[in-house]
């Protein structure tokens, strides 16, 4: 919306700056952060008024001495604030009508709606597991396949989506029908997997949202570089017209999470719940597919891979041997039972997330 102020540069020269993606990306991050920060106390009061408290999440997962009553009275569904902040900031600083921007906003809101339905089920019906796993996966599949189908359809990305690329290689490894099939398969798995991986990570105050900040900012860089022809040619990455606007959304995501972290750090005033985790994880994965860095997501989201991977290892090992590979999963509970304090777990995982993000950015020059 503010982009149109550049049309009045003849009135005041500095208004031309609103044409620059870099300015609007920074503005989007700051605006989303400010909204989440300022509306946080109001959101907490409203969630408490509506008794938006999910059933105890850790009962039966960790020993009683690790349970804290205040956590079980902390309101969930704080993801509403994150999604609201991202949406308002993106609409304010992005170019209205940009097809790439619209598909990401729709995906963000759609996944948030699924998460809200799950959180509401937990709160209303006191069901710790919310809606059934099959229902959640079905909705995630429909949303992800719809978003990818749209990317296959619009001119900016139609040809590119039929090229399957891997890190460290300059040229696509698959083209045409084979490339399209690989992109679709990996894309759906990435969106659904990232949604659920972030959900699994959201078990400690500030853990998931802190890691999301580094992931979102990393893909903001990827999206900006892909939308800049000079940088894209220099780095030998695909040039995607208009993807710079997706950097605006990614930056808004990072900013909203920074603002939310103020209220979610230990001791948390609210949790983001599935409303936030499903939306954030899935949207970041879709950005990764857009910029043809979906396999790099394994590195960028290394902490989320650790969390989900620990569960994928634990379940079959326990079924086959009757013994646990980890003390508890997701893996942050394993370290908790080893004696790590909550703040130690969170900060150390944040450090890992930052290291993974830097390594992922380094792959841009290793081709």
Steps between C-alpha positions, in 0.01 A plus 500: 500500500780741594660407169262737325650795686788477253261632233514835679876537491449812290344655808771389739807325358570255789168326436671317213670286765176306539576335167800323652443150634773545759322794665165324498653178632648684797177692550296180496724337761483802731125547457420134569727506804332815634150359449584173677678684781229761560199270462652221705355603839153548348523160332594333830206664678254395228628141493469479878151650488391228257687241707710398199710262706580163348509183715835424667748434220773327696302275733621147441786624281746612767521415871279692740795693645549662158139614476424860591139596579539848354569353154172312509315826569676694223266581209564344162394616150740795510579419138200718417712801593792384284285436193315830546829691528644334188186557295458869589868577452520316168193672360638833614851466356456253213389575145122448490388234257838331467399139422788347694424709806133405490557124484729516803255706701217262413716202595600664829140577595371160385753306707430731794131413465582127523713567805225713654252217450739265676565743786129574536425129527756470779362800687129442445486124541804462727659259252878499531542377141246737342359392164603162365843464345347380174279806475791732564716327239214509249456876536874555480518291185216688330653839587851403390393339172278800420781749563745299290246462219466879496879540472494256209235714333617862520744624232774613742561148630331255259817403315725512803279261700570235238871514581610302804815644654733386777754698704857537370399444136452785251266315266174310570534125546152431359300684234153483349253244631755330725606833645140606559419171674807527724423863585139418584590199716781669688299821531200330661726306737690819587188704581332225700821390668608851599155578643509199726869535586447854630199374692714233669766759587250730671549342841720749683453870559639683197661192343302469178439869440869583552605243242232625260660845510828371354320283243273782384785750470711247309228442244439875481858523373445214256180659368661843461801361313277292272296808414807708411627414151858614559542305824319196360727489194812548711406223746371270225158465663166523317371851436137523611324826406307636796650271762642806674148561627513161671806633685267766640271228639792294634641806675157576645494144628835544669396834647168365630683214669745742665206699637324183612818372666478792743186335640599138436844498664535327836269521687258519207190717517346300214579217261455524125336156478423323175352824368849640472720194456315346206474834319862604552657164417293443189548851364877491542509165319296646212747788472776240480320331211449832320869594509597141409673446834265237642782254570696776672208516743648190666798715596324831564247326725756270656352533848156406373652203316662390827169525684296313239780253431523403865133401494542307173788305656340446839171349384629211282788423737261474795256283304776264383707475819278625780779740595528874454777643282454839667379554854202694365406660171492756345868529576474812718334277762798263476735779601259616769512157660879510477493801730509797262300800620226632274689818418813296419307285254339800332813714465717210384243403237485864388878494456474182294226659290720802425792276404279294268370820337851631435607167350195507272583849377857383433364245251421791266869521411568125497382417151 
